[in-house]
Amino acid sequence: MHELSLVQSIVETCRECAGTARVRRVTLEVGTLCCVMPEALRFCFVAVTEGTALAGAALEILPQPGRSRCRDCGRTVALQSLLDLCACGSGNLAPPAGGDQLRIHSMEIEEAV
C-alpha cells in the first residue's frame, strides 16, 4: 500500500510548515487518475498523525478529474478512469491532461495564544 508512504511524506511536510502550531485540517487535491485510494489515505492519515501536532486533524480530499478530448467528436471529457468513454460512445480519446497529481492544497493551523 503506497498510500502509507505518501501520507508519511504529507504529514512530514505539514509538520515542517506548521512548526510548533497544532494542525486542524489538511486539504489534499487527489487526481482521479493517480492510482491512490482516498479511503486508504484517510486510514493511513489517522495512524500516521497519532502523537503528532496533526493528531485529530481533519483530512479533506478534493478529487481532481483528468481531462481529455474525444478525437471523434471533439468534446472535452472529464475522466474518472483511463477506461472512460466519451458521451458519444467513443474510446478514441487523446492522452489525458491532469488528474494524475496529488498535492497539498491547504493546511489550517491553530493560532498561538
Buried (B, 14 or more C-beta within 10 A) or exposed (E): EEBBEBBBEBBEEBBEEBEEBBBBEBBBBBBBBBEBEBEBBEBBBBEBBEEBBBEEBEBEBEEBBBBBBBEEEEEEBEBEEBEBBBEEEBEEBEEBEBBBEBEBEEBBBEEEE
